[in-house]
Amino acid sequence: MLKVLFLCTGNSCRSQMAEGWARHLWPGRIEPYSAGVKTHGLNPDAVRVMAEAGVDISGHRSKLLDELRDVEFDYVVTVCSNAHESCPVFPGKTRVVHVGFDDPPRLAAEAKTEEERLAPYRRVRDEIRRFVAELPQRLGGG
């Protein structure tokens, strides 16, 4: 089983969505983790839009990368530019892959309505799902 870490700045939204999708789409094929270079807490709008798509991430928590230092990852997927730029060197066979997704909280900051606020979360959720759906092929594991 591939051990994959989804790394983002705050481990509150994009990396959490990616972990949720990997658990949902690839049970038994991918052992997903998520973490951040900082912790910002789990974003309630990310939880909400994932639930709309049938994926429950409400039990996740925002974790620092340091908490996972004993896990040997096959891949680290950075899902934002800041995490990619500050990504530490991983020992051994770990490969780092970067795929950038827009930051929903930043895009939703000026929203006037709930629908406007949730729209970028839904778009990014669906973009992450498409990426994760192709993950074994992208990473050479299937």
TANORRA-V605112 format. One record per residue. N is the residue number from 0. RES is the residue in one small letter. SS is DSSP state (alpha for helix, beta for strand, coil for the rest). Layout:
N&RES&SS + N&RES&SS
This chain:
0&m&coil + 1&l&beta + 2&k&beta + 3&v&beta + 4&l&beta + 5&f&beta + 6&l&beta + 7&c&beta + 8&t&coil + 9&g&coil + 10&n&coil + 11&s&coil + 12&c&coil + 13&r&alpha + 14&s&alpha + 15&q&alpha + 16&m&alpha + 17&a&alpha + 18&e&alpha + 19&g&alpha + 20&w&alpha + 21&a&alpha + 22&r&alpha + 23&h&alpha + 24&l&alpha + 25&w&coil + 26&p&coil + 27&g&coil + 28&r&coil + 29&i&beta + 30&e&beta + 31&p&beta + 32&y&beta + 33&s&beta + 34&a&beta + 35&g&beta + 36&v&coil + 37&k&coil + 38&t&coil + 39&h&coil + 40&g&coil + 41&l&coil + 42&n&coil + 43&p&alpha + 44&d&alpha + 45&a&alpha + 46&v&alpha + 47&r&alpha + 48&v&alpha + 49&m&alpha + 50&a&alpha + 51&e&alpha + 52&a&coil + 53&g&coil + 54&v&coil + 55&d&coil + 56&i&coil + 57&s&coil + 58&g&coil + 59&h&coil + 60&r&coil + 61&s&coil + 62&k&coil + 63&l&beta + 64&l&alpha + 65&d&alpha + 66&e&alpha + 67&l&alpha + 68&r&coil + 69&d&coil + 70&v&coil + 71&e&coil + 72&f&coil + 73&d&coil + 74&y&beta + 75&v&beta + 76&v&beta + 77&t&beta + 78&v&coil + 79&c&coil + 80&s&alpha + 81&n&alpha + 82&a&alpha + 83&h&alpha + 84&e&alpha + 85&s&coil + 86&c&coil + 87&p&coil + 88&v&coil + 89&f&coil + 90&p&coil + 91&g&coil + 92&k&coil + 93&t&coil + 94&r&beta + 95&v&beta + 96&v&beta + 97&h&beta + 98&v&coil + 99&g&coil + 100&f&coil + 101&d&coil + 102&d&coil + 103&p&alpha + 104&p&alpha + 105&r&alpha + 106&l&alpha + 107&a&alpha + 108&a&coil + 109&e&coil + 110&a&coil + 111&k&coil + 112&t&coil + 113&e&alpha + 114&e&alpha + 115&e&alpha + 116&r&alpha + 117&l&alpha + 118&a&alpha + 119&p&alpha + 120&y&alpha + 121&r&alpha + 122&r&alpha + 123&v&alpha + 124&r&alpha + 125&d&alpha + 126&e&alpha + 127&i&alpha + 128&r&alpha + 129&r&alpha + 130&f&alpha + 131&v&alpha + 132&a&alpha + 133&e&coil + 134&l&alpha + 135&p&alpha + 136&q&alpha + 137&r&alpha + 138&l&coil + 139&g&coil + 140&g&coil + 141&g&coil
